[in-house]
Amino acid sequence: MHHFLEANPRLETPFFLIDLDLIEQQYRLLREALPFAACYFAMKSNSSTAVIQRLNQLGSRFEAASIYEIRRCLALGVPPRDIHFGNTIKKDSHILEAYRLGVHSYAFDSSQELEKIAQLAPGSNVSCRLATDGKGAVWGLCRKFGRDPDDVVELMKYAHSLGLRAYGISFHTGSQQRSAGAWRRTIEICADIIQRLNQQQVYPRLINLGGGFPSYQYAGDEMQPQGDIFEYGKVIKTAVDELLPQGIDCVMEPGRFITAAAGLVKATVILVLDKATDGVPTRWVYLDAGRFNGLYESVDVEYPIITNRTDGTAIRTVLAGPTCDSDDVMYDRDRAVFLPDTLTQGDSLIFTNAGAYSKSYMTVDFNGFPPMQEYVV
Ligand SMILES: Cc1ncc(COP(=O)(O)O)c(C=O)c1O
């Protein structure tokens, strides 16, 4: 990425740059840390064509959230057997199309969804999503998805009775999950569910460990995960060996861990303004990139920022995107960033570790701004 930036200093901003070798490095690292879990890459974190192609070459499978992601995978040569339709809420027509295209693995967390799958994708493998508490994660992903253990038992039995393969139990401990213990806690609950199901002649074969594996490179102490990915691998493997019956396979659905470090957003300063804000003197730096074109997650994480300025004193700076929306502001009240007081119009800011949920979260026409240009190295 460094070479690309040096060779193209005047390229129109904002743009998104992704490094495929870094994608590969992160993928290999995760596979090494959790060799017992097949990888279904969560495309939602970065569904760039080049990323899918590289991961497909490396043998990854894919977790798709929609028929659109499924179509994209298939168009790029991913075999349908390597795609899991991981969204628990799906339109009838999308289930039918996925099934006809050869996708036979579906997530669910309600009897209504099961009935749809049984009718439109008969005989498929289904995985029931178990609710988690989200503790230890930056984004809990609780509430909207997943069911309590008693409900999971009933739903898996129902799946079986509908002629589906009551294949797996899936969960997500929350994105940017800083505690490996979250997996152990949840695997313990899965073990109990499996035991109860076995007593009723239903035999799940799979635990889907979800995503949530943290990126280490966001700024700010509170973002530093405990331990590295090998520690996570060890804790999870120990839990699997100690708690689950033999013959249960594991898969995972990582997104952020693979993509975050592999991408950056380059923006340009449009205007610098010192003005009283709520009576407090405040430095505002307005950029050509903001929350609606690539930096949505800045609400919750702090991207390490590089500027071209090496002089000046670092002062607290509020950043704002280019749209007329007053929510298009980053690092205002609750999270402080410090940038050189010499920063001026035309300077550049590079948001690093921005490869996850940045390009995929962009609006396409908000205030008329087009989506950010993407470059791949
Ligand atoms: C079902 C599912 N699987 C996997 C992921 C990927 O999670 P992460 O990017 O935290 O690894 C998500 C993220 O929202 C998800 O909803």
The ligand as an SDF file (V2000), in Angstrom:
LIG
                    3D

 16 16  0  0  0  0  0  0  0  0999 V2000
  -23.7960  -13.9040   10.6390 C   0  0  0  0  0  0  0  0  0  0  0  0
  -22.4870  -13.1950   10.6910 C   0  0  0  0  0  0  0  0  0  0  0  0
  -21.3600  -13.9180   10.5260 N   0  0  0  0  0  0  0  0  0  0  0  0
  -20.1470  -13.3210   10.5420 C   0  0  0  0  0  0  0  0  0  0  0  0
  -20.0140  -11.9680   10.7170 C   0  0  0  0  0  0  0  0  0  0  0  0
  -18.6380  -11.3670   10.7060 C   0  0  0  0  0  0  0  0  0  0  0  0
  -18.2890  -10.8220   11.9290 O   0  0  0  0  0  0  0  0  0  0  0  0
  -16.8730  -10.1490   12.1590 P   0  0  0  0  0  0  0  0  0  0  0  0
  -16.6620   -9.1510   11.0780 O   0  0  0  0  0  0  0  0  0  0  0  0
  -16.9670   -9.5400   13.5000 O   0  0  0  0  0  0  0  0  0  0  0  0
  -15.8420  -11.2260   12.0970 O   0  0  0  0  0  0  0  0  0  0  0  0
  -21.1520  -11.1870   10.9360 C   0  0  0  0  0  0  0  0  0  0  0  0
  -21.0350   -9.7450   11.1560 C   0  0  0  0  0  0  0  0  0  0  0  0
  -21.9540   -9.0000   11.3240 O   0  0  0  0  0  0  0  0  0  0  0  0
  -22.4350  -11.8200   10.9060 C   0  0  0  0  0  0  0  0  0  0  0  0
  -23.5570  -11.1160   11.0510 O   0  0  0  0  0  0  0  0  0  0  0  0
  1  2  1  0
  2  3  1  0
  2 15  2  0
  3  4  2  0
  4  5  1  0
  5  6  1  0
  5 12  2  0
  6  7  1  0
  7  8  1  0
  8  9  2  0
  8 10  1  0
  8 11  1  0
 12 13  1  0
 12 15  1  0
 13 14  2  0
 15 16  1  0
M  END
$$$$
